Amino acid sequence: MPRRQGYALLIALVAGTAALAAAVAFGTTLLSGPRPPAPFTGAEAHAAARSPAAPAHSGGNWVATWTSAPVSAEPRTAHGFPGRTIRNTVHTSVGGDAARITLSNLFGAAPLVVDQATVNTRPVTFKGAPRVTVAAGGQVVSDPVVVPVAADTDLLVTLRTPHGGGPVTFHPNAHQTSYLADEHGTWSTTRWRYLTAVDVRNERAPGTVVVIGDSITAGSGSTTDANARWPDVLADRLRGTYGVANQGIAGNRLLRDGLTGISGQGGTGRFERDVLSVAGVKTVFVALGINDVQQAPQETDPQRILDGFRALTERAHARGLRVVGATLTPYEGYATWTPARNAVRLAVNERIRAGGIFDAYVDFDRAVRDPYAPNRLLPSYDSGDHLHLSDDGYRTLGRHIDLKSLVGAPKSDTF
């Protein structure tokens, strides 16, 4: 199981960097036997610095090892964090011999200034300079940092913001302990701030599996710092061969933007930014829809949800990407459950199983439902609210995925 971190992480990072994890092949798409990484050339560094905001997948051997979808403006941060140091703890899926980071000021009303950034204490530059200004509503990608990154380990990405520049673009409910510090002390937090991606250079990794999802993908109900979300379990099974990018947002919907302010833009609206633009994306995993069924205003017509899935599949196919979808998990006993809403869920699942929506599907519903009460979660998989899963439940989802379904060309007859 992935290691828990805390202040021990900071000590470990100073002591040294973890060794690269060995890649283990699966399926027919991977090469056998290790191959040493090619040297990182000055020309590559110069090209990345020259166009830091270009899509990360546009060239080279860069794959996302970790991502976090920007959700909204953090409440009560109108003036940003002047003079503060933000220490984001992230957990890798695949390793590499160099890294780069993406900083987002998507929800900022003023330019964001970062005058110091590090990855595991290694200095980060932007177009060769240690200081960068991110325009309001914009993002930047750093220059490559020559730092060994191991698979299945924690990285510490540190940013210092000398001036105000809020509101802060953040991702709440991270289920990971990060830190905010100033001259008066250090405070723990479960929010990721400004950082939306860590990419690694890996000569062998075929690409990244990008998961767009809701709270069940984000890991609501899982143990903090245990890396027990189902995409973490999937990454463990892939053993560092592919990157796994978790773009889950608690409360996220497929067809509508979230109503609470912390549920994010709907999956249809954020698909380009949070999926198609991820470094090295090869396979898209769609795990959305349950909130369209159970949240107000509810989608009462299953065909609208299915049409939304088809639209995402079509957009991914236009980029040559394979698409895998998941059936909607049971939630009887949750406050919003009704027989009518459950009928919509069942209709969506029946159509997914029939084929023609995705290139392949994973039956999450069947994996975690109670066989004696199939509209409910199996009690041992229930976190307690009858909607979100326990660590055991998420482990079951991650193990239920046929790894072969993730590879291959998109089907021409999906529709």
Secondary structure, 3 states (H helix, E strand, C coil): CCCCCCHHHHHHHHHCCCCCCCCCCCCCCCCCCCCCCCCCCHHHHHHHHHCCCCCCCCCCCEEEEEECCCCEECCCCCCCCCCEEEEEEEECCCCECCEEEEEECCCCCCCEEECEEEECCEECCECCECCEEECCCCEEECCCECCCECCCCEEEEEEEECCCCCCCEEECCCCCCEEEEECCEEEEECCEECEEEEEEECCCCCCEEEEEECHHHHCCCCCCCCCCCHHHHHHHHHCCCCEEEEEECCCCCCCCCCCCCCCCCCHHHHHHHHHHCCCCEEEEEEECCHHHHHCCCCCCCHHHHHHHHHHHHHHHHHCCCEEEEECCCCCCCCCCCCHHHHHHHHHHHHHHHHCCCCCEEECHHHHHEECCEEEEECHHHECCCCCCECHHHHHHHHHHCCHHHHCCCCCCCCC
